[in-house]
Amino acid sequence: MKAKIIIIGSGFGGLATAKKLLDEGETDFQILERAEDVGGVWRENVYPGAGCDVQSHLYSFSYDLNPHWTRDYSRQGEILEYLRASAKKWGLLPKIRMKEDVRKLRWLEQDGEWEVTTARNVYFAKFVVGAFGNLSDPAIPNIPGLDTFEGEVVHSASWSQDFCHKEKRVAVIGTGASVIQFVPEIQPDVKQMSVFQRTPPWILPRDDNPIPQKQRSRYASNIWRMQAERLRLYLTREVNVLGFLFPKLMGRAERQARKHLEASVRDTALRAKLTPDYRIGCKRVLLSNVWYPAITQDNVEVVTTGVASIEKNAVVDSNGHRREVDAIIFGTGFKAKDLPFAKFIYGKDGQSLSEVWGDNPKSLVGTSIVGFPNFFLLHGPNTALGHTSGVYILEAQAEHAISGILYAARKKKPIIEPRQKAQDRFTRWIKRRSKGTVWTSGGCESWYLDNSGQNSSLWPSFSFSYRMRASKIRRNEYDLRDVPGDVSLIVTR
Amino acid sequence: MSLRTIVRALDAVISLVPQSLLGGPKNLKGYHLSPLLRVILKAQARNKVDMGNVEPEQLRREMRSQLLPLRAGYQVGQVRDLSIDLEDRSLKARHYVPSGKEPTQGLTVYLHGGGYIFGDLDTHDDVCRLLCREANTQIISVDYRLAPEHPFPAGLTDAIDAFRWVQKHAHDFGVKPSELAVGGDSAGGNLAAVLAQTTSSEDAPVAQLLLYPGTDQITKRPSHFAFGEGFFLDNNDRTVFRQHYLQSRQDASQDPRVSPHLGEVSEHIAPALIVTAGFDVLHDEGEAYANKLVRAGVCVDYMCFEHLGHGFANLVGIHRASEKALIEVGQRWGRLCKQSAAS
């Protein structure tokens, strides 16, 4: 099947790209989705208590504000419903081909198009927008003996509806964003829980309240109220960037987090285990009011000695202490470093994206990559945020991709590719800006840093500055050219 | 100066004014109606034909007199009238051949719109010419029998018989029987959808073009309420069409041959290009059918022209935005036919 543009993925990024293409009057695109529903990360993560760490009035599409959010920080179910409704509202459903799991992307230089191979079909497209998401593929650490374990094994991102934790002895591995959400949910029902913690996270209180019906109808009747609330949330969060950039400013936040910890945990030995030894912000800052109370309960034990091996019915820590368990829950996050999709995208020189990237992913404004013409990657290197809504960045990236596509069409050139010089300049700028930030100097190990120790995940500045930089392409950063040998193949709009 | 020249000049002038100054109605997604269409709606409201209270013959004459002066008469390679001689009757038809040296992309049997009760080869002449030119495909437009003189399933039977006839004579037109596609707008789109759904695999069309089709007489959808009055096609008109087409058999609304959306679809149905308009009472029906086909695994290319209304294909001679839209449809239709014939 042929289309001018193929979008891969139908989460926030894919849907925003599609909607913005329609705004430009471009209908010649298809969305490929590996599952049977839209929603991306919000469809996959159905563990108990799954929710967003950014207020919903901010964590939503700028073009599709929703007056009906029932709480400040929405849960997964409500966000998924929002995405479904949004896809339907903008007429995107007929554009989404479900159950199309993309296995390979190959640039065909001679034809000036991408060959997109899924498990069932082959598609050809002039442009590809990859909205894979960098938190799509669960990471399970390679612990010796895991395959011999006879109980149940689940990962937070592939929580099965059949899995029942009630009256079981469970081991929870990891203390990241998902764990602090599901542990308080399941703790009252489990018999015994051992939480294996590698690095304690910084946790700030979460000011999460239901939004009263009266407020919701006010939002529904006046969109400007909603816009004002969105702006307020945006600005209060945006100020925090300063702390990430200048770690010295983080003192106040650390004091707040310490106070929160001290108020919730009386036991000094446990408190010591839970106190981070690095600067706040170096790893993802988490929000919760229920995590500390949950892990101070009698049926919970926090283990800091690490997991050495797994036996058929027990988890053994590095001190050799055996804990018998019926189930293991991994809250170990995603393959955010070694991105799985990078292995099957083959560019101009026949090299895969992961070969080109190696240990240090590089890009131009996190969206396009030298050697991969007509390809735009959402949530690419240096586009993650530690402080505000990722949807805001995704929308800017979608606009970047579209402005590139339109620019090529306007100039009647079929191929657009970033310039090496521009990409180098951008990478140097990122490196310079990351120096001294809390991520590189905060004294922790996190998925924010790549295997070469560089920051290749986060945008080291304000989110509005990303938007200003990215939402339109700069002409001097891209090369336009014809398909080699065949000048008649010109993209027309 | 002809009416067409005047309207085209008007269109050229208003399209210079920025949309933000013009305002006007918005659809559910927040898109504005194309400015010239607002003028046309006003004019239409003033001399609206009350479909329920005129004789069908008079209605047909009226629609001809409204639509024929708008024609642009796009140039194609060759146009000739022919007669489809079936066993017990013969149908008029018109054959369009594209110009140019490139080999053509198969042949499309085209079924015109008009609520099953009006419309003919002349009212949809421009549509066929433009599609023929842009898609680089031959077209045979069929003058099927109309209700109420010939109620359901007469029109559908004609469409299917005509399609079979063309299939039998495919070689006379220089195409293979396996390269035949079907298309239609509005009521014709409905017939085309039913044809593609009900024909068995060996003599099924290779692709289907559904321009703002009616697909479901039962389910009420948001666009029925939003655009049910004062936008090109009214709910009243639809009731009249249904009464004439189904006559005493109102229960036939549930028949998948009337409401293809209620039928069973398999992934073996012909690949479809489904086109809807943003200001159309039938918008949601077309979109729902596109969605149904995609879910069944059919290869579907779906496009919605947000600023246009029902029947925009009949306005190509006077409205630039409609013309551009149909050109785009034609190009995508050509690509789909080529691709489907190849696989």
Interface residues (C-beta under 8 A of the other chain):
Chain A: M1 K2 A3 L22 T27 D28 K89 W90 G91 L93 P94 K95 I96 R97 M98
Chain B: L28 K29 I274 T276 E287 A290 N291 L293 V294 R295 C299 V300 D301 Y302 M303 C304 E306 E328 R332 R335 Q339
